[in-house]
Amino acid sequence: MTRFLLPLVTLFLLAGCGEEKPLATVKQVDLKQYAGTWYEIARLPQWFQRGCYDSTATYSLNDDGTVKVVNRCQRQGEDSSEAEGTARVVPESGNAKLKVRFDNWFSRLIPTITEGNYWIIALDQNYQTVVIGEPSREYLWILARQPQLPDDQYQALVQVARSKGFPVEQLERNRDLRPQRHD
């Protein structure tokens, strides 16, 4: 589990580095509707997710207005890894910009430095698909309420990310990351 958590801390440290270009988000997010489990459909490759497939993110509301985040990742030959964190809403963002911090010794030591940007840049009106990114354009996730999306829906979400300057030619589709069986 530590192998999965420590890289996530590094992700958020690096996400805060460098010059940020403007990145538009959706106008408003109803966090109650957003809560629940989302399946990773595609992502930009990250070393901390190497070998991950069947990844999910589950969100629930805390009494203090923050959001509990539980990320799960499956790797071949291993039990599922899990990382827990907390997201707080960036004021005046319509709940579309969150700062996420995963719970580990490093983030407890230096909490504000270990927060990462989690910006909702596309969300369908029925809360069935979402595109998450951040201003450096180094991190991108396409998530859905179902483990797979029809190709036309997937391509429409890819186009949204492309239009916002993300390197979508590098996207890895989650279902393509599953280990191949050789019986």
N, C-alpha and C positions, 0 to 999 in steps of 0.2 A: 504494500500500500504506500509506503514511503517513496518508493520509486516513482509512483504516479503523482504524489502530492508535491514533492520538491520541484519538479519541472514546472508545475503550474505556477508556483511562486515566481520562478524565473521568467515565465511568460509575461506575467503582469509587471515585473520590473522592467523588462525590455519594451513592453508596449508603451510605457511612459516615456521612453527615450526618443530623441529625434524631433524633427520639425513636423508638426501636425498640420495637415491640409484640412480645409473645411470639409465636413462630411454631414450631409443632411440626414436626419432621422425622421421617423414617423412623427406626427404631431402629438398623438396621445395614445397611451397604453393603459388599459384597464387591467391592473395586476391580478385581480380576482379571476378574470377570464384567462389571463396568461398562465396562471398557476397550473401545475400538473406536469405530466411527463411529455417530453419532446424527444423524438428520435433524430439522431444525426443522419442527414441524407448525404451531405458532402462537407468538405473542409479544405482549407489550404493546408498543405502538409506542415506539420510541426514535429520536431524531434521528440517532444514529450508525449506525443500520441502515436509514435511509431509502433506499428503492429496492432493498434487498436481497431476493433471492429465491433459492431452491435453497440455502439456508444449511445448513451442517453443522458439527458439532463432533466432533473425533476426540480420544480420550483414550488415552494409553499410560503404563504405569508406568515410572518412572525407578528406577535402582539405589538411590538414596538415600531411597526411600519417597515421593517426591513424584510428581505426575502431570503429564505433559506434555499441554498443551492446544493444539489447532490448530483455530481457527475459520475457516471459509471462507464467503465471501459472493459471490454473483453479482449484477452490476448490468448493465442493458441497455447494450450497446455497449462494454462494458469487459471486460478479462480478470478472472478471479476474484481477489478480494482475500483475503489470508490474514493472520491474526494468531496469533502463537505466544506461549504463556505457560506458567506453572507454577502448579500448585495444591498447597497443602499442607493436610493434614488438621488440623482443629482437635482438639486432644486431648480425649479422653473424649466424642467425638460419635458413636462407632460408624461413623466415616468418612462420616457424612451431612452434615457441615458442612465446607466447604472454604474456604480463602482463596486467591483467584486473583490472580496478578499477570502482566500481559502484558509481554513483553520489548521495552522501548524506552528511549530515553535518560532520560526522566522517571522511569520506574520504577526504573532503576538508580541515579538520584540520590537518591530518597527511597523506598526499597523498602516499608516498612511502611505508609506513607500511601496508597500506590497499590494496596493489596490490596482486593479486593472480596469480598463474601459470596456464596457459591455453596452454597445449601442445598437438599438433596434432600428435597422435601416429599411426594413420592409416587413409588413405584417398584414395578412389578409383580414378582411372584416369579420370573418368567422373564427379567427384565431386557430387556424389549421396549419399554416405555414409561416415561417419567419426567417429573416436573414439578419444575422448578427455580425457586426464588424467593429472596427475602431479606426481612428483617424490615420494611423500610419499605413493602413491597408495591408499589414502583414498577417492579420488574423481575420478569418472569415469562416462562418459556419452557416449552413443551410439546414434548418430543422423543420420537422413536421410532426403532427400528432400520430401519424402512421409510419411504420418502418420503411415504406417505399412510396414514391410519388410517380404518377404517370410522367412520361418523358416531356410532354408539352408543359406541364406545370413546373418541372425542374428547370427546363430551358428558360422559362419566363423569369424565374428567380435568378438564374445565372445572368440573364440580361440586365436585371436590376443592379446586380453587383458590378457587372462590367461598366454600366453607365455611371457608376460612382467611383470608378477608377481602380477596382480590385483586379489583380492578375488571375482572372478566372480560368485561363488556360492551364493553371497549375492545380485546379481543384481535383480532389480525390473523392470519389463516390464511396460511401460507406459500404454498400453491398459488394463492391468490387474488392474490398480489402479483406474479406473473409478468406481464411486459408482454404486452399483447394484440396479436396480429398482425392487421394490416389489409391483407389481400392484395387 
